[in-house]
């Protein structure tokens, strides 16, 4: 395959007959191996298509939320109310039930400094329960407060500790600290679309993420 007419994918300016590398060094084009040129072309073309798809998905999401919000307001007007905005989750079906879509709103939560007090109280409990505590409880607590690669605690695991019926004053205070230390730090919004599976009452998601296709 000829690589003579392949142009470098770059936003940098380079003199004619030269390619520019990641460090800004100019390399005469005739010294660049054909496989390196083909790699540059492959990556550049796929990334360009990915950027176009990303733009299309962003436009789809923006337009979709606007259309859903307008429809919800239109439906509410039949009852003399104006709900306004993109508030709350909503599910809409086609008339024949073949398709449905959901507007999903999901809060992002985090813990404030009170999570440290909760951890100290729980550690005190575990220290006293060393001989009598079930090993499973220790593992569950350790996993709940484990951090990910970014140093963040899994909020759902910590909140899940409140399910346990443990009658220890320190544990109960720890659970209060967890509940009171939850802060909503933002929200994410999604549009999910589904197609009914045959004539069943089950629906299969139509993936909009590259991993799910």
C-alpha positions in Angstrom: 0.0 0.0 0.0 1.4 3.4 -1.0 1.8 5.9 1.8 3.2 8.8 -0.3 0.0 10.8 -0.3 -0.8 10.2 3.4 -1.0 13.5 5.3 -0.3 13.8 9.0 -3.2 14.1 11.4 -2.2 17.1 13.4 -3.3 20.6 14.3 0.3 21.7 14.5 2.0 23.6 11.7 5.0 21.9 10.1 7.0 22.8 7.0 6.3 21.0 3.8 8.0 17.6 3.8 8.1 17.3 7.5 6.0 15.6 10.2 6.0 16.8 13.8 6.1 14.3 16.7 4.7 14.4 20.3 7.7 16.4 21.5 7.4 19.0 18.7 10.5 17.6 16.9 10.4 17.9 13.1 11.2 14.7 11.1 11.7 14.6 7.3 8.8 12.7 5.9 11.0 10.3 3.8 12.5 9.0 7.1 9.1 8.0 8.5 8.3 4.3 8.2 5.2 3.4 6.1 3.7 1.6 9.1 4.0 4.7 11.3 2.2 6.7 8.6 -0.6 4.1 8.4 -0.9 4.1 12.2 -1.3 7.9 12.2 -3.9 7.7 9.5 -5.9 4.9 11.2 -6.0 6.6 14.6 -6.8 10.0 13.1 -9.7 8.8 11.0 -11.3 6.7 13.8 -10.9 9.6 16.3 -12.5 12.0 13.8 -15.5 9.7 13.5 -15.7 9.3 17.2 -15.8 13.1 17.6 -18.6 13.3 15.1 -20.5 10.6 17.0 -19.9 12.4 20.3 -21.3 15.6 18.9 -24.3 13.8 17.5 -25.0 12.1 20.9 -24.7 15.5 22.7 -27.2 17.0 20.3 -29.5 14.0 20.7 -29.4 14.3 24.5 -30.0 18.1 24.5 -32.8 17.9 22.0 -34.3 14.8 23.7 -34.5 16.5 27.1 -36.0 19.6 25.6 -38.7 17.6 23.7 -39.5 15.5 26.8 -39.8 18.5 29.1 -42.0 20.3 26.5 -44.2 17.2 26.3 -44.5 16.8 30.1 -45.5 20.5 30.3 -48.1 20.0 27.5 -49.6 17.0 29.3 -49.7 18.8 32.6 -51.5 21.8 31.0 -54.4 19.5 30.5 -54.8 19.6 34.3 -54.2 23.3 34.6 -50.7 23.0 36.1 -47.2 23.9 34.9 -44.5 21.6 36.1 -41.6 23.3 34.3 -38.0 22.1 33.8 -36.5 18.7 33.7 -37.7 17.6 37.1 -37.8 13.9 38.1 -37.9 10.6 36.3 -40.5 9.9 33.7 -41.3 7.0 31.4 -43.1 7.3 28.1 -44.4 4.5 25.8 -45.5 4.4 22.2 -49.2 3.7 21.7 -48.6 0.1 20.8 -46.1 -0.4 23.7 -43.3 -1.5 21.4 -40.9 1.2 22.5 -40.4 3.2 25.7 -38.0 5.8 26.9 -37.1 7.1 30.2 -35.8 10.4 31.5 -33.7 9.5 34.5 -32.2 11.9 37.0 -29.5 10.6 39.3 -28.1 12.5 42.2 -24.3 12.3 42.9 -23.7 12.1 46.6 -20.6 12.3 48.8 -19.9 12.4 52.5 -18.6 15.4 54.5 -16.2 15.2 57.4 -18.7 13.3 59.5 -17.8 10.1 57.7 -14.5 10.2 59.7 -16.4 10.3 63.0 -18.6 7.4 61.8 -15.5 5.4 60.9 -13.9 6.0 64.3 -17.1 4.9 66.1 -17.3 1.7 64.0 -13.6 1.0 64.6 -14.2 1.3 68.3 -17.1 -1.2 68.0 -15.0 -3.7 66.0 -12.2 -3.4 68.5 -14.5 -4.5 71.3 -16.2 -7.1 69.3 -13.0 -8.8 68.2 -13.8 -12.1 69.8 -17.5 -12.2 69.4 -18.1 -10.4 66.1 -18.8 -12.5 63.0 -16.0 -12.2 60.5 -18.5 -11.3 57.8 -19.3 -8.0 59.6 -15.6 -7.0 59.7 -15.2 -7.8 56.0 -18.4 -5.8 55.1 -17.2 -2.8 57.1 -13.7 -2.9 55.6 -15.1 -3.1 52.1 -17.6 -0.3 52.8 -14.8 2.1 53.7 -12.3 1.0 51.1 -11.4 3.7 48.6 -11.1 3.4 44.8 -8.1 4.5 42.8 -9.2 8.1 43.1 -9.4 7.9 46.9 -13.2 8.0 46.9 -15.5 5.9 49.1 -18.3 3.9 47.6 -21.3 5.7 49.0 -23.7 2.9 48.4 -21.7 0.4 50.4 -21.4 2.9 53.4 -25.1 3.7 53.3 -25.8 -0.1 53.2 -24.3 -0.4 56.7 -27.5 1.2 58.0 -29.4 -2.0 57.2 -27.8 -3.9 60.0 -29.7 -4.2 63.3 -26.9 -3.7 65.7 -27.9 -2.5 69.2 -24.7 -0.7 70.2 -24.9 3.0 71.1 -21.7 3.8 69.2 -22.9 1.9 66.1 -26.2 3.9 66.2 -24.3 7.2 66.5 -22.1 6.1 63.6 -25.2 5.4 61.5 -26.6 8.9 62.4 -23.3 10.5 61.4 -23.4 8.6 58.0 -27.0 9.7 57.4 -26.4 13.3 58.4 -23.1 13.5 56.5 -24.6 12.7 53.1 -24.4 15.7 50.7 -25.8 16.0 47.2 -22.9 17.3 45.1 -24.5 17.3 41.7 -26.8 15.3 39.5 -26.6 13.4 36.2 -29.3 13.1 33.7 -29.9 10.3 31.2 -32.2 9.4 28.4 -32.7 5.6 28.1 -34.6 4.0 25.2 -36.0 0.5 25.1 -37.6 -2.0 22.7 -40.0 -4.6 23.7 -38.8 -8.2 23.4 -41.3 -9.9 21.0 -44.8 -10.0 22.5 -43.6 -10.2 26.1 -43.8 -7.6 28.8 -40.0 -7.4 28.9 -37.9 -4.6 27.4 -34.4 -4.6 26.1 -32.3 -1.4 26.3 -31.1 0.1 23.0 -27.4 0.9 23.9 -26.2 4.4 23.3 -22.7 3.7 24.8 -20.0 2.2 22.7 -19.3 -0.7 25.2 -23.0 -1.8 25.0 -23.3 -2.0 21.2 
